[in-house]
Amino acid sequence: MKRNDILWKSILEDIFDDFLKFFFPNAEILFDFEKGFEYLDQELDQLFPPEADTFATRYVDKLVKVQCRSGAEAWLLVHIEVQGYRDETFPDRMFTYYYRIWDKHRKPITAFAILTDDCRHFLPSQFEQACLGTAVCFRFNSYKVLDQSEEELGACDNPFAQVVLATKIALIGKKLPLDELYRLKIDLAKRLLSRNIPKWKIGKLMEFLKFYVRLGNDKMDGQLDLEIDHVVNQSHIPMTFEEAILHIVKEEAKEYGKEEGLEQGLEQGIEQGIAKGHLERDTLFVQNLLRKTKFTQKEIAQLAGVTIEFVKEIKRTLSQTDIPK
């Protein structure tokens, strides 16, 4: 599974209540948020076993059990697919998910397709089949990120709107000069900090923004992360562990510049500090993923951008009591 897929799966769990409120204005009336959510992704793996081919395409999918406040049904299921490329068989796949989930649970299901591709004409929303007087038409909620208004998303305080905005910036950024994409990412980070959003959610959104929207230039990505770190510190928002790593890199860079005692020392220090800090940043990042998440070693390697051997070595160095078994 690719890095962006892992980010999507994580952020959907982190702000799933906001996902529901984003698509259902009366969500507070429909759903009982106090009872929480039950994530049934393992059931999806059982319904759709991974192919033996390790290089086969994997999909970002979530299946969530949501408690209802009223009505005949005590709970329903929300199925979410995040689709990042054009696939003519996608409606067929959505229908297959639907009938297999229905066959297992016999409960109401609402299905969402979040389309994160860059093909404007790809907008699947239903599956149809007919044969000799027998027909079926399955319609599902389809949300195209590329078609959304940046102004409306930017004006919305819902955290999921900011996830969509970050995703669109990553899409349009492919056609923008690096300095323009740099500015857009910084502006979004600053707007996030001004939102009426719980601080812990801002931390999750910052992590998504940092890792999802990349410039493709290691030096500029490092400098941008340092600048975002500076913005966060100025706003007195507690740093997440990734931000703490970037803070260490920044301080090392400054120290290197002082030792050089040259006019260009700070600039050279930043470059050296970023390079020197990569190993420490990757190590701390992998350690925290091993301790605090249920990602596999392969997924951690893909998310952190390191080899699986690196992950295995970090795991060996950690105390056995630190890693949940």
Stockholm file with secondary structure:
# STOCKHOLM 1.0

chainA/1-325         MKRNDILWKSILEDIFDDFLKFFFPNAEILFDFEKGFEYLDQELDQLFPPEADTFATRYVDKLVKVQCRSGAEAWLLVHIEVQGYRDETFPDRMFTYYYRIWDKHRKPITAFAILTDDCRHFLPSQFEQACLGTAVCFRFNSYKVLDQSEEELGACDNPFAQVVLATKIALIGKKLPLDELYRLKIDLAKRLLSRNIPKWKIGKLMEFLKFYVRLGNDKMDGQLDLEIDHVVNQSHIPMTFEEAILHIVKEEAKEYGKEEGLEQGLEQGIEQGIAKGHLERDTLFVQNLLRKTKFTQKEIAQLAGVTIEFVKEIKRTLSQTDIPK
#=GR chainA/1-325 SS CCHHHHHHHHHHHHTHHHHHHHHCTTHHHHBCGGGCEEECHHHHHHHSCCCSCTTSCCCEEEEEEEEBSSSSCSEEEEEEEEECSCCTTHHHHHHHHHHHHHHHHCSCEEEEEEECCSCTTCCCCEEEEEETTEEEEEECEEEEGGGSCHHHHHHCCCHHHHHHHHHHHHHHGGGSCHHHHHHHHHHHHHHHHTSSCCHHHHHHHHHHHHHHSCCSCHHHHHHHHHHHHHHHHHTTCCCCHHHHHHHHHHHHHHHHHHHHTSTTHHHHHHHHHHHHHHHHHHHHHHHHHHHHCCCCHHHHHHHHTSCHHHHHHHHHHSCTTTSCC
#=GC SS_cons         CCHHHHHHHHHHHHTHHHHHHHHCTTHHHHBCGGGCEEECHHHHHHHSCCCSCTTSCCCEEEEEEEEBSSSSCSEEEEEEEEECSCCTTHHHHHHHHHHHHHHHHCSCEEEEEEECCSCTTCCCCEEEEEETTEEEEEECEEEEGGGSCHHHHHHCCCHHHHHHHHHHHHHHGGGSCHHHHHHHHHHHHHHHHTSSCCHHHHHHHHHHHHHHSCCSCHHHHHHHHHHHHHHHHHTTCCCCHHHHHHHHHHHHHHHHHHHHTSTTHHHHHHHHHHHHHHHHHHHHHHHHHHHHCCCCHHHHHHHHTSCHHHHHHHHHHSCTTTSCC
//
